[in-house]
Amino acid sequence: MADKIQSAYKSSKNIYDDVLTQGNLFSRLYIRFFWSGTDDNEIARRILQYIPDNFSGTLLDVPVGTAVFTESKWAALKGAYITCLDYSDDMLSRAKARLGQYGHIGFVQGDVGNLPMQDETYDTVLSMNGFHAFPDKPKAFSETYRVLKQGGEFIACFYIKGKSRITDWLVSSILSKKGWFTPPFQTEDELRSMLGRYYAETEIHTDGSIVYFRCKK
Ligand SMILES: C[S@@+](CC[C@H](N)C(=O)[O-])C[C@H]1O[C@@H](n2cnc3c(N)ncnc32)[C@H](O)[C@@H]1O
């Protein structure tokens, strides 16, 4: 499974940013047809707004991917300390090319299911478009919770099943077979009850087949 994820993201590293940001006509058609037009740029903008522009704490970005959505925000948060973690060396090296010159940003190759950090290290954990790719989702939920400080915020967005037949078909028949997504996937109700077991406060929204939320530990 781990090798499948490494090779899936290695093979897509050159097209990844364009597909996610709808940088060309093909990706705009793909998003409109298969994802009901849900705009990843807009979801990223909404969840990054949850992090104040003067944020000065510790933040874990897992998985950072190529940092296509987070580059400018992370570069500007000079008073914060940000750890960017990803399993794929290829994706992480793209993120390093974007953000490696900043002293307040560090990079770690690792597995969200086995984070190499102490308990309660971070004020904020951000997980953008990660949980639909993570192979062991219960471990990913428990590890992101473990490294978050009491009172800290867990902010995330990812695919959930049960919202659109065509999106669910695409995910199970193509994206999961290629290794970009990894089942099993949660429905909105399953996710709500999981987050409710971990977090004191939750604010959950959906846009098409994407859920985005902020939770307080
Ligand atoms: C769809 S990308 C999202 C990247 C970025 N957050 C974004 O929104 O563009 C999913 C990422 O999850 C990473 N990933 C998959 N399994 C992982 C794991 N077990 N631990 C850490 N990262 C993982 C992949 O390498 C890939 O970079």
The ligand as a Tripos MOL2 file, in Angstrom:
@<TRIPOS>MOLECULE
LIG
   27    29     1     0     0
SMALL
NO_CHARGES

@<TRIPOS>ATOM
      1 C1         -4.2100   14.8330   -2.6070 C.3       1 LIG1
      2 S1         -2.6300   15.1090   -1.9100 S.3       1 LIG1
      3 C2         -2.9450   16.5230   -0.8810 C.3       1 LIG1
      4 C3         -1.7440   17.4270   -0.7070 C.3       1 LIG1
      5 C4         -2.0070   18.8640   -0.2370 C.3       1 LIG1
      6 N1         -2.4450   18.9370    1.1320 N.3       1 LIG1
      7 C5         -2.9900   19.5450   -1.1590 C.2       1 LIG1
      8 O1         -4.1220   19.8440   -0.7510 O.co2     1 LIG1
      9 O2         -2.6110   19.8140   -2.3160 O.co2     1 LIG1
     10 C6         -2.5160   13.7730   -0.8090 C.3       1 LIG1
     11 C7         -1.1340   13.6270   -0.1790 C.3       1 LIG1
     12 O3         -1.2220   12.6470    0.8750 O.3       1 LIG1
     13 C8          0.0520   12.0520    0.9860 C.3       1 LIG1
     14 N2         -0.0650   10.8320    1.7930 N.ar      1 LIG1
     15 C9         -0.6840    9.6780    1.4560 C.ar      1 LIG1
     16 N3         -0.5890    8.7880    2.4610 N.ar      1 LIG1
     17 C10         0.0930    9.4040    3.4740 C.ar      1 LIG1
     18 C11         0.5010    9.0130    4.7850 C.ar      1 LIG1
     19 N4          0.2340    7.7930    5.2600 N.pl3     1 LIG1
     20 N5          1.1720    9.8960    5.5450 N.ar      1 LIG1
     21 C12         1.4590   11.1420    5.0690 C.ar      1 LIG1
     22 N6          1.0970   11.5690    3.8290 N.ar      1 LIG1
     23 C13         0.4300   10.7170    3.0390 C.ar      1 LIG1
     24 C14         0.4410   11.8300   -0.4750 C.3       1 LIG1
     25 O4          1.8160   11.6020   -0.6000 O.3       1 LIG1
     26 C15        -0.0290   13.1530   -1.1120 C.3       1 LIG1
     27 O5          1.0020   14.1000   -1.1560 O.3       1 LIG1
@<TRIPOS>BOND
     1     1     2 1
     2     2     3 1
     3     2    10 1
     4     3     4 1
     5     4     5 1
     6     5     6 1
     7     5     7 1
     8     7     8 2
     9     7     9 1
    10    10    11 1
    11    11    12 1
    12    11    26 1
    13    12    13 1
    14    13    14 1
    15    13    24 1
    16    14    15 ar
    17    14    23 ar
    18    15    16 ar
    19    16    17 ar
    20    17    18 ar
    21    17    23 ar
    22    18    19 1
    23    18    20 ar
    24    20    21 ar
    25    21    22 ar
    26    22    23 ar
    27    24    25 1
    28    24    26 1
    29    26    27 1
@<TRIPOS>SUBSTRUCTURE
     1 LIG1         1 GROUP 0 **** ****
